[in-house]
Amino acid sequence: MKTLKYIAAAIMIVFALFGCSEDVKEMPPRVSDINDNFILPTPPKLTNAESDMVEAKREAYYEVYGN
């Protein structure tokens, strides 16, 4: 009975190793027409209140840290 377990285990190992022996391409094919120039969308225009808030924070920063 013990030898039957060893034979069954050996057969399962053999099948597992055969399953791993496929010819697998590890790298995808190289693409030569890749465009690496990215165009950012234009930011939305700030309202007058938002512009005033940004300017006030900028002035507070310059008062503390200088130019």
DAQUIWO-V425024 format. One record per residue. N is the residue number from 1. RES is the residue in one small letter. PHI is phi in degrees with one decimal (999 if undefined). PSI is psi in whole degrees, 0 to 359 (999 if undefined). Layout:
N:RES:PHI:PSI, N:RES:PHI:PSI
This chain:
1:m:999:325, 2:k:-67.2:320, 3:t:-67.0:328, 4:l:-63.8:322, 5:k:-65.3:318, 6:y:-65.4:320, 7:i:-65.3:317, 8:a:-64.9:320, 9:a:-65.4:319, 10:a:-65.1:320, 11:i:-64.4:318, 12:m:-65.8:322, 13:i:-64.9:318, 14:v:-61.7:314, 15:f:-64.9:324, 16:a:-65.6:319, 17:l:-69.4:324, 18:f:-66.5:328, 19:g:-69.6:335, 20:c:-91.2:359, 21:s:-96.5:20, 22:e:-70.9:155, 23:d:-83.2:101, 24:v:-107.1:130, 25:k:-83.5:119, 26:e:-84.8:339, 27:m:-116.9:138, 28:p:-71.4:161, 29:p:-64.5:145, 30:r:-72.9:135, 31:v:-108.6:126, 32:s:-95.4:349, 33:d:-103.1:37, 34:i:-79.8:131, 35:n:-98.7:121, 36:d:-107.3:16, 37:n:-93.2:116, 38:f:-104.2:135, 39:i:-109.2:118, 40:l:-80.1:146, 41:p:-68.7:151, 42:t:-70.2:135, 43:p:-71.3:153, 44:p:-69.5:151, 45:k:-70.9:140, 46:l:-80.7:146, 47:t:-76.3:171, 48:n:-62.4:321, 49:a:-65.4:319, 50:e:-67.1:320, 51:s:-63.3:319, 52:d:-64.2:320, 53:m:-64.8:317, 54:v:-64.5:317, 55:e:-64.3:321, 56:a:-65.1:318, 57:k:-66.8:323, 58:r:-64.5:316, 59:e:-64.8:321, 60:a:-64.9:322, 61:y:-63.7:314, 62:y:-65.9:328, 63:e:-66.0:322, 64:v:-80.7:312, 65:y:-104.5:347, 66:g:80.3:187, 67:n:-74.6:999
